[in-house]
């Protein structure tokens, strides 16, 4: 770590839970962020500020005027720009030492497998049910920790799914991929502007905890749900489904 890094990250280094060793882990980490909108914006900015060495942003959309009410990585001047490139501009303005890579695409299962395999931690910042399950399946296959967040209207939720742990559920243990699910998106239902930043900031915090390894207990096996009207959190303990078609099948395939 050079003198500039020691100064930039001094407030992390001063924390007993992180210190120099933890910050070096952050600098060496690769975070894969899928979605550069409401959730992905605070995630990208915080991970860049914290010094995550490499961040790969994945999104196939462009910045629209309607995004600016909540997607804080983007600006009026960048309306029409690819979201991944707009977010990259914002991230590098905060921290030019971060290696930001962009993928302007709606990734399929094969692409996800390649991207996830190379990541330290994966953050699902999407708003599509099928995509969430595809991300989860790729993380289970590659045994990579997944930080999943969601926000709509005045409500938000967040959890961590860590297939490196034999007791951790995966996303499919909680939300079956076979369920008939009506997509609910903020473009039609609306979203309270601070909600995505609250959940996205927590996703970044959980990702950093997973990277550092000594900065507290991640949300593995716990689903937090926030009612933005009352600002009350509800916690639900979650367990692995022994008949899950994703993580149970994967464990059987590896002989575990």
N, C-alpha and C positions, 0 to 999 in steps of 0.2 A: 504494500500500500504506500503510495507516494504522499508527499506533504499536502498536496491539494486535497487528496482523498481523506487524509486524516482530519483535515479541517472541515471539509464538507460533511462528513459523516460523524463528526465529533459527538453529536447528541445521541446517536445510536451507540457509539463506542463507550460512552459514559454509563450506559445501562448495564448492570451486572448480567442481565439475561441475554445480552447480545455481545458486547465487548468487541475487541479486534477480531477474534476468531469468528464470531457470528457475522460481522460485517464482511469479512473475507468470503464467507459462504454466500452471502448475498451477491457480492461482486462476481462470484464464479457461477452463479445460477442462471438458468434459462427458463423464463416464464412464457408459456404459450397462452395468449389471451384471445379467445374466440368471441368476437363481437366487439365493435368499437363504437357502440351507441351509448345509451344511458348508463348502463352498468360498466361497460368497458372504458368509458371516459375517465372516471375517478380511479379505476384500477390501473390504467395505463399511466396516468399522471403520478400516482403515489409510488408505483413500482419504479418509475424512472427517478423520482426524487430520492427514493431509498437506495438507489444504486444497483438494482438488479442488472447484472452484467449484460444479459441479452434478453430482449423482449421481442417475441414474434406476434404481430397483430394480424388477425384474420377477419375479414369482412368483405362483402361484395357490394356494399351500398355506397351512395354518395351523400354528402351533407345537404340537408334540406332545411329551409327556413323553419319548418315546424319542429325540427330537432333541437333548436337552440334554447328552448325553454328549459331543458334538462340535461343536454349532452354537453358537459362543460369543457370537453377537450376541443370543441369546434367553435368557430367564430363566424360572424356575419360575412367577413371578407372571404371566408373559405367555403361559402355555399357553392355547391356544384363540384367541389373537389372530392375525390375518393376519401371515405372516412379514415381508412388506414393511413393515408398520406397526411391528412389533416391532423390526426392524432400524433403522428410521428413529428410533425413540425412543433406541436405543443410540448411533446416530451423532450425533444432536443433543446428547446428553449429553456427548459428547467435544468436539464443535465446533459450537456453535449458528450459526456463520457459513456453514455449508454449506447449499446449496439442495438438499434431498432430495425427489425426486418418486417416487411409487410407482404401479405398475401391477399391480393384483391380477387377473391373467389368465394363461391359457396362450395365448401370442400365436401367431397364424397368420402366414403369409408376408407378407400385406399389412401387418399391424401391425408386423412386424419391419422391413420396408422403411422405414416411416415413422420408427420409433425409431432405427434404425441411421443413417439419413441425417443426423440431427441430432447425432450423437455424435462426439467426438474420438477415442475408443477404446472398443472393445467387449470385455467380459470374459464368456466362456462359463463359467458356474459350474453348469451343469446336469448331470444324470446320465441323459439320454435321448439315444440315438443319432440318432433322427430330428430331434430338436430341434437337436442340434449341427450337423447338416447344413443345416438351415434357417437357422440363425444364420450359418454359413459362407457360404451362397449370398447372403444379404443383404449381408454384408460385402464379398464380391467385387463384387457389383453396384454398391455405393456407394463402393467403393475405400476402405474403412475398416479400420484394423489391428485384428486379433482376437487376444486372449490366451486360449488354451484350456487348461484344466486338467482333470484327472480323478483320482479316488482311490477305491480299493476294497480291502477287506481290509487288507493291509500294503503296498500298492503305490500309487505315484502317478506322474503324468506331466504335463509342461507343455511348451508350445511357443507360438511367435508366428507368425501368418500375416499378412503385410502385402501386400495386393494393390496398394499404391502402387508396389511394386518389381516390375519385370518378371521378376526371377529368383526371387522368393519363391513357394514352393508354397502351395496352400491346403489346408484340412483334408481336402478330398476327394481331393487328390493322394496322401495317406497312407492314408486310410481310405475306400474306395470307397462311395458311397451305394447302390450296387447289391448290396453284400455282404449275405449273410444273416447277421444278427448277433443273437445271443441277449442280451437286455438283462440286465445284471448290476447289481443295485442293493443298496445297503447295508441296505435293509430286509429282504432275504432272505439276503445273504452276509456282512454285518457290515463294519465298517471300524474301523481303529485310530484312536482319537480324535485324536492329534497329526497324523496324515497329512493330513487336510483343511486344517489350519491351516498346515502346512508348504507345501503346494502353493498354497493360497490366498494366503499371504503373498508367495510368489514371483510369483503372478499380479499382485498389487498392485504389486510392484517393477517388473515388466516394463511395466505400464501407465504408471507414473510415468516410466520411462525413455523410453517412446515420446512422452509428453507433453512432457517437458523437451527431448528431442532431443540433449542434450550430456552425458547422464549414463551413458555407456557403450553397449555394443553389445547390442541386444535379441536375443532367442533366435530370430530369423528364420532359417529354414533349419536349425534344430537341434531335435531332440526329446530332452528329458531325461527319464529314467525312474529312479525311486527305488525300491530294494528296502528297505523299512522294517525287515526282519529283520536285515540286515547294515549298514544305513545306507550303502549304496554306490550311487553314481549311475552310470548308463550313458548315454552320449551317442550319438545317431545323427544323422548329417548327412542332410538331406532335400533333395530337388530337385523342381522343378516338373515335373509330368507333362505333356508336350506334347499328350497326348490326353485330358487331364482334361475331363470333361463339364461342369465348373463354371467353372474359371478359364480354360481354353483356349477354351471356347466364348464366354465373356464377352469375352476379348481379341479374338477373331475378329469378334464383334458390334460392337466399337468401332473395328475397323480397325487394331488394334495387332498 
